[in-house]
Amino acid sequence: MRIGVITNPNSRKNQNKANRAESLQSILGEWGTVYETSGPEAIKPILREFLRNRADYWVSDGGDGALHWMIRSGMEVLEESEFAGKGLSLPPTLPTNSGSIDFVAHNVGIEGNAESILKTLRKDLDAGRDVTESEVDSMLIKGVRVDGGGNEQAFQTIGFAVAAGGIGQRFFAKLDEEGEHTGANIVRVIGKTVGSYPLTVIPGRLLPGVPQSARQYSRDMFSATHARVTIDGEVFPGEYFTGINIASMSINLGKVLRYFRLADVPGQLHAMVGSPPPMQIIANLPNMALGRKLKADQLVDAPCRELTMEALGDELLAPVIDGEYYRSLRSVSFEVGPRVRILKVKARRLLN
């Protein structure tokens, strides 16, 4: 087996695609095998089969979240007694632009949808051509999670981009309310936030009839995260943050917002942390759209190698890692992690 593919027929993107696995399998033919999984907890048994059958390439039929769980689960499986000490490593992986934002695929230069990407990969293998791959930096992420009984458990994963607190983390909750993470819905959330903010500063008696939900939208978005933040060993001033974000690569959210340009330097993370007031955040929207340095009071927008944060008060942390929520965390740290091999497939080559 040269190619191992994991697809989730219950994912939002695949719900209207009948016989998804069979369709992808017909594209691969004898070059690979497609496995269905219902969620992250079912991935490890499939990856064990990939390793036993020496699959050269691992493909996630999904976007950043699907790739995140494949890589995390793969690294954990490689540490199991069956595979540890046998010189095995994580093979090149491939997201198929089947997610909502697909910032990893866009960063690397992957083009096309799942079907055209797999057709291109098979065509390259049929022709004996080398398959291009790219190495990207990741973050090693360690934390302490609190379960329902109040017990603390350590966890570890890797990731590429994190909205750890403040408006970035709240943004994803609002985006989920809109449905798919499309560029149009990103613009919609921004519009609602900007439009709602004046309602929070104008007395209610001057705006009779304005529903409380309209006022609350902006309050939710700009709600600060209560935490202690340390960057490269130095404690950041303050305890309430309207933004805590970090990444190991630049990202483009729906071709609307661009962040973390400094993370494209190998071995360097990019942190955006601080407590600027809402109006200064809104004033930076042009910089966010153009991927430029953010300018505001009480804000750091700079490279780093490590960031740690610890929850203060009653609210636990809930960072969004590669689009996936990690809830109920007491503390979490981010540092430069291993480089990950990603296949670089441009499906447009099929037209040549």
C-alpha positions as CSV (number, residue, x, y, z in Angstrom):
1,M,0.0,0.0,0.0
2,R,1.6,3.3,-1.1
3,I,-1.2,5.6,-0.1
4,G,-3.4,5.4,3.0
5,V,-6.5,7.7,3.1
6,I,-8.8,8.5,6.0
7,T,-12.2,10.0,5.4
8,N,-15.0,10.9,7.8
9,P,-18.4,10.4,6.1
10,N,-20.1,12.3,9.0
11,S,-18.1,15.4,8.6
12,R,-19.9,18.6,7.6
13,K,-18.1,18.6,4.2
14,N,-19.0,15.0,3.4
15,Q,-22.6,14.7,4.6
16,N,-24.1,15.2,1.2
17,K,-21.5,13.0,-0.6
18,A,-22.9,9.4,-0.8
19,N,-20.4,6.5,-1.0
20,R,-17.5,8.8,-0.2
21,A,-15.0,6.1,0.5
22,E,-15.9,4.1,-2.5
23,S,-15.5,7.2,-4.7
24,L,-12.0,7.9,-3.4
25,Q,-11.1,4.2,-3.6
26,S,-12.0,4.1,-7.3
27,I,-9.5,7.0,-7.9
28,L,-6.7,5.3,-6.0
29,G,-7.1,1.8,-7.5
30,E,-4.3,-0.5,-6.4
31,W,-2.1,2.4,-5.2
32,G,-3.9,2.7,-1.9
33,T,-6.7,2.0,0.6
34,V,-9.4,4.3,1.9
35,Y,-10.6,3.9,5.5
36,E,-13.7,5.5,7.0
37,T,-13.7,6.9,10.5
38,S,-16.4,8.5,12.6
39,G,-14.1,10.8,14.7
40,P,-10.6,11.3,16.2
41,E,-11.0,8.4,18.6
42,A,-11.1,6.0,15.7
43,I,-8.0,7.2,13.9
44,K,-5.3,5.3,15.8
45,P,-6.3,1.7,14.7
46,I,-6.2,2.9,11.1
47,L,-2.8,4.5,11.4
48,R,-1.5,1.2,12.9
49,E,-2.6,-0.5,9.7
50,F,-0.8,2.2,7.7
51,L,2.4,1.5,9.6
52,R,2.1,-2.2,9.4
53,N,1.6,-2.0,5.6
54,R,4.3,0.6,5.2
55,A,2.1,3.3,3.6
56,D,4.4,5.9,2.0
57,Y,1.9,8.7,2.2
58,W,-0.9,9.5,4.7
59,V,-3.9,11.5,3.3
60,S,-6.6,13.1,5.4
61,D,-9.8,13.7,3.5
62,G,-10.4,17.0,5.2
63,G,-8.7,20.3,6.2
64,D,-6.6,21.6,9.1
65,G,-8.6,19.8,11.8
66,A,-8.4,16.4,10.1
67,L,-4.7,16.8,9.4
68,H,-4.2,17.9,13.1
69,W,-5.7,14.7,14.4
70,M,-3.9,12.5,11.9
71,I,-0.5,14.0,12.8
72,R,-1.1,14.0,16.6
73,S,-2.5,10.4,16.5
74,G,0.4,9.3,14.3
75,M,3.1,10.5,16.6
76,E,1.4,8.8,19.6
77,V,1.1,5.5,17.7
78,L,4.8,5.7,16.8
79,E,5.6,5.7,20.5
80,E,3.7,2.5,21.1
81,S,5.7,-0.7,21.9
82,E,4.8,-2.3,18.5
83,F,6.5,0.5,16.6
84,A,8.9,2.3,19.0
85,G,12.6,1.7,18.4
86,K,12.1,0.4,14.8
87,G,13.4,3.5,13.0
88,L,9.9,4.5,11.9
89,S,8.9,8.1,11.5
90,L,5.8,10.0,10.4
91,P,5.6,9.8,6.6
92,P,4.6,12.7,4.4
93,T,1.0,13.7,5.0
94,L,-1.5,15.4,2.7
95,P,-4.6,17.5,3.6
96,T,-7.0,17.6,0.6
97,N,-8.5,21.1,0.8
98,S,-11.7,19.5,2.1
99,G,-11.9,21.6,5.2
100,S,-13.3,25.0,6.0
101,I,-10.2,27.2,5.9
102,D,-7.3,24.9,4.9
103,F,-4.5,27.2,6.0
104,V,-1.9,24.4,6.0
105,A,-2.8,23.5,2.4
106,H,-2.7,27.1,1.2
107,N,0.6,27.7,3.0
108,V,2.3,24.8,1.3
109,G,0.7,25.4,-2.1
110,I,-1.7,22.5,-2.4
111,E,-4.3,23.1,-5.0
112,G,-7.5,21.4,-6.0
113,N,-10.2,19.4,-4.2
114,A,-9.8,15.9,-2.7
115,E,-10.7,14.1,-6.0
116,S,-8.4,16.1,-8.2
117,I,-5.6,16.0,-5.7
118,L,-5.7,12.2,-5.4
119,K,-6.0,11.9,-9.2
120,T,-2.8,14.0,-9.6
121,L,-1.0,11.9,-7.0
122,R,-1.9,8.7,-8.7
123,K,-0.9,10.0,-12.1
124,D,2.5,11.0,-10.7
125,L,3.0,7.5,-9.2
126,D,1.8,5.9,-12.5
127,A,4.4,7.9,-14.4
128,G,7.1,7.2,-11.9
129,R,7.5,10.9,-11.1
130,D,8.9,12.1,-7.8
131,V,6.2,13.4,-5.5
132,T,7.1,16.9,-4.2
133,E,7.0,17.4,-0.5
134,S,7.6,20.4,1.7
135,E,8.8,20.7,5.3
136,V,6.9,23.0,7.7
137,D,7.5,24.0,11.3
138,S,5.1,22.8,13.9
139,M,4.6,23.7,17.6
140,L,5.0,21.3,20.4
141,I,2.0,21.9,22.7
142,K,1.8,20.6,26.3
143,G,-0.9,21.2,28.8
144,V,-2.9,20.2,31.8
145,R,-6.6,19.4,31.3
146,V,-9.2,19.3,34.1
147,D,-11.8,16.5,33.7
148,G,-15.4,16.6,35.0
149,G,-14.3,15.3,38.4
150,G,-11.8,18.0,38.9
151,N,-8.8,15.7,38.2
152,E,-5.9,17.1,36.3
153,Q,-4.4,15.2,33.3
154,A,-1.4,16.0,31.2
155,F,-1.6,16.0,27.5
156,Q,0.6,16.7,24.5
157,T,0.0,17.4,20.9
158,I,1.5,19.4,18.0
159,G,-0.2,22.2,16.0
160,F,0.4,25.0,13.5
161,A,-1.8,27.9,14.6
162,V,-3.6,28.7,17.8
163,A,-6.2,31.2,18.9
164,A,-5.5,30.7,22.6
165,G,-7.6,33.4,24.1
166,G,-9.3,36.7,23.7
167,I,-11.0,37.8,20.5
168,G,-9.3,35.2,18.3
169,Q,-10.7,32.3,20.4
170,R,-14.1,34.0,20.7
171,F,-14.1,34.5,17.0
172,F,-14.2,30.8,16.3
173,A,-17.3,30.3,18.5
174,K,-19.1,33.0,16.6
175,L,-18.0,31.5,13.3
176,D,-19.3,28.1,14.3
177,E,-22.7,29.8,14.9
178,E,-22.7,30.9,11.3
179,G,-22.1,27.4,9.9
180,E,-19.3,26.7,7.5
181,H,-16.0,28.5,8.0
182,T,-16.2,30.3,4.7
183,G,-14.8,33.7,3.7
184,A,-18.4,35.1,3.5
185,N,-19.1,34.0,7.1
186,I,-15.8,35.4,8.3
187,V,-16.8,38.8,6.8
188,R,-20.3,38.4,8.4
189,V,-18.8,37.8,11.9
190,I,-16.5,40.8,11.5
191,G,-19.5,43.0,10.3
192,K,-21.6,41.9,13.3
193,T,-18.8,42.6,15.7
194,V,-18.0,46.1,14.3
195,G,-21.7,46.9,14.0
196,S,-22.5,45.8,17.5
197,Y,-19.7,47.6,19.3
198,P,-21.3,51.1,19.3
199,L,-24.4,49.6,20.9
200,T,-22.3,48.7,23.9
201,V,-21.2,52.3,24.6
202,I,-24.4,54.1,23.8
203,P,-26.9,54.1,26.7
204,G,-29.9,51.9,26.2
205,R,-32.3,54.7,26.8
206,L,-31.0,56.4,23.7
207,L,-31.6,53.4,21.5
208,P,-35.0,52.1,22.5
209,G,-36.0,48.8,20.9
210,V,-32.5,47.5,20.3
211,P,-32.4,43.8,21.4
212,Q,-30.0,42.8,24.1
213,S,-28.5,40.1,21.8
214,A,-27.3,42.9,19.5
215,R,-25.4,44.5,22.4
216,Q,-24.1,41.2,23.7
217,Y,-22.5,40.1,20.4
218,S,-19.7,42.6,20.7
219,R,-19.3,42.1,24.4
220,D,-18.8,38.4,23.8
221,M,-16.2,39.0,21.1
222,F,-14.1,41.4,23.2
223,S,-14.4,39.5,26.4
224,A,-10.9,39.2,27.9
225,T,-9.2,35.9,28.9
226,H,-8.0,35.9,32.5
227,A,-4.6,34.3,32.4
228,R,-0.9,34.6,33.2
229,V,1.1,34.7,30.0
230,T,4.9,34.2,29.7
231,I,6.8,34.8,26.5
232,D,10.4,33.4,26.2
233,G,10.7,33.3,30.0
234,E,9.3,36.8,30.8
235,V,5.9,37.3,32.3
236,F,3.7,39.5,30.2
237,P,2.2,42.5,32.2
238,G,-1.4,42.2,33.1
239,E,-3.9,39.4,33.7
240,Y,-6.7,40.2,31.2
241,F,-6.0,39.7,27.5
242,T,-8.1,40.6,24.5
243,G,-5.8,38.6,22.3
244,I,-3.5,35.6,22.8
245,N,-2.4,34.0,19.5
246,I,0.6,32.0,18.3
247,A,1.6,30.1,15.2
248,S,4.5,28.2,13.5
249,M,3.4,29.3,10.0
250,S,1.6,32.2,8.4
251,I,-2.1,31.7,7.8
252,N,-4.8,33.0,5.5
253,L,-8.3,32.7,6.9
254,G,-10.8,32.4,4.0
255,K,-8.8,34.9,2.0
256,V,-10.0,37.6,4.4
257,L,-7.6,37.7,7.3
258,R,-3.8,37.1,7.2
259,Y,-1.7,36.6,10.2
260,F,1.7,35.3,11.5
261,R,4.0,36.5,8.7
262,L,7.0,36.2,11.0
263,A,6.3,32.5,11.6
264,D,7.6,31.6,8.1
265,V,11.2,32.0,9.3
266,P,12.4,28.5,10.1
267,G,12.6,27.7,13.8
268,Q,10.6,30.8,14.8
269,L,7.1,31.2,16.2
270,H,5.0,34.4,15.9
271,A,3.0,35.6,18.9
272,M,0.4,38.3,19.0
273,V,-0.5,38.9,22.6
274,G,-1.9,41.9,24.5
275,S,-4.9,43.8,25.9
276,P,-5.7,46.6,23.4
277,P,-9.1,48.1,23.8
278,P,-11.9,47.2,21.2
279,M,-11.5,50.3,19.1
280,Q,-7.8,49.7,18.6
281,I,-8.6,46.1,17.5
282,I,-11.2,47.4,15.1
283,A,-8.7,50.0,13.8
284,N,-6.3,47.2,12.9
285,L,-8.7,45.4,10.6
286,P,-6.9,46.7,7.5
287,N,-3.6,45.4,8.9
288,M,-5.2,42.0,9.5
289,A,-6.6,41.9,6.0
290,L,-3.1,42.7,4.5
291,G,-1.1,40.6,6.9
292,R,0.8,43.6,8.3
293,K,2.2,44.2,11.8
294,L,-0.6,45.1,14.3
295,K,-0.2,48.4,16.0
296,A,-1.9,49.0,19.3
297,D,-1.2,49.8,23.0
298,Q,-0.3,46.9,25.3
299,L,0.3,44.6,22.3
300,V,3.2,42.4,21.3
301,D,3.3,41.3,17.7
302,A,6.7,39.7,17.4
303,P,8.7,36.5,17.0
304,C,9.3,34.1,19.9
305,R,10.3,30.6,20.7
306,E,8.0,29.8,23.6
307,L,4.8,31.0,25.1
308,T,3.0,29.6,28.2
309,M,-0.3,30.5,29.7
310,E,-2.1,29.6,32.9
311,A,-5.8,30.1,33.7
312,L,-6.5,32.6,36.5
313,G,-9.9,32.9,38.2
314,D,-12.8,30.5,37.5
315,E,-12.7,30.2,33.7
316,L,-10.5,27.5,32.3
317,L,-8.7,27.9,29.0
318,A,-10.2,26.7,25.7
319,P,-7.6,27.4,22.9
320,V,-8.5,26.6,19.3
321,I,-5.7,24.6,17.8
322,D,-5.8,24.3,14.0
323,G,-9.5,24.9,14.2
324,E,-10.1,22.3,17.0
325,Y,-11.2,23.3,20.5
326,Y,-9.1,22.0,23.5
327,R,-11.4,22.8,26.4
328,S,-11.0,22.8,30.2
329,L,-7.2,23.5,30.3
330,R,-5.6,24.7,33.5
331,S,-2.4,25.6,31.6
332,V,-0.8,25.1,28.2
333,S,2.6,25.9,26.6
334,F,3.7,26.3,23.0
335,E,7.3,25.9,21.8
336,V,9.1,25.3,18.5
337,G,8.2,21.7,17.5
338,P,9.3,19.1,15.0
339,R,9.3,19.8,11.3
340,V,6.5,18.0,9.5
341,R,6.6,16.7,5.9
342,I,3.6,17.8,3.8
343,L,3.0,16.6,0.2
344,K,2.7,19.4,-2.2
345,V,0.2,18.5,-4.9
346,K,-1.1,21.0,-7.4
347,A,-4.1,19.4,-9.1
348,R,-4.1,21.9,-12.0
349,R,-1.2,19.9,-13.5
350,L,-3.9,17.5,-14.8
351,L,-5.0,20.1,-17.3
352,N,-1.5,20.3,-18.9
